[in-house]
């Protein structure tokens, strides 16, 4: 009995996005259209070899998002605002 594992599980084990595994499948000639597609043991070994050797890495496109930078800026602004002290007539509210 052969082992069959879905692509999303392989991606999780490798610590990468399943779209990168799907791209690797396309490059290697493995017919896979979605992350729920189950791969047999030989195909899994091809995928693992693909990512371990780093072949064809130049063909992959990685998108970098600025969400982390935006979130850091928002957090810094919130910290600055929370440290402000508001003064009213004869009262200190903080």
Secondary structure as the mmCIF struct_conf table of DSSP 4:
data_model
#
loop_
_struct_conf.conf_type_id
_struct_conf.id
_struct_conf.beg_label_comp_id
_struct_conf.beg_label_asym_id
_struct_conf.beg_label_seq_id
_struct_conf.end_label_comp_id
_struct_conf.end_label_asym_id
_struct_conf.end_label_seq_id
STRN STRN1 UNK A 5 UNK A 6
HELX_RH_AL_P HELX_RH_AL_P1 UNK A 7 UNK A 14
TURN_TY1_P TURN_TY1_P1 UNK A 15 UNK A 15
BEND BEND1 UNK A 16 UNK A 16
HELX_RH_AL_P HELX_RH_AL_P2 UNK A 18 UNK A 28
TURN_TY1_P TURN_TY1_P2 UNK A 29 UNK A 29
BEND BEND2 UNK A 34 UNK A 34
TURN_TY1_P TURN_TY1_P3 UNK A 35 UNK A 36
STRN STRN2 UNK A 38 UNK A 39
HELX_RH_AL_P HELX_RH_AL_P3 UNK A 41 UNK A 53
TURN_TY1_P TURN_TY1_P4 UNK A 54 UNK A 56
HELX_RH_3T_P HELX_RH_3T_P1 UNK A 57 UNK A 59
BEND BEND3 UNK A 66 UNK A 66
HELX_RH_AL_P HELX_RH_AL_P4 UNK A 67 UNK A 82
TURN_TY1_P TURN_TY1_P5 UNK A 83 UNK A 83
STRN STRN3 UNK A 86 UNK A 88
TURN_TY1_P TURN_TY1_P6 UNK A 89 UNK A 90
STRN STRN4 UNK A 91 UNK A 93
#
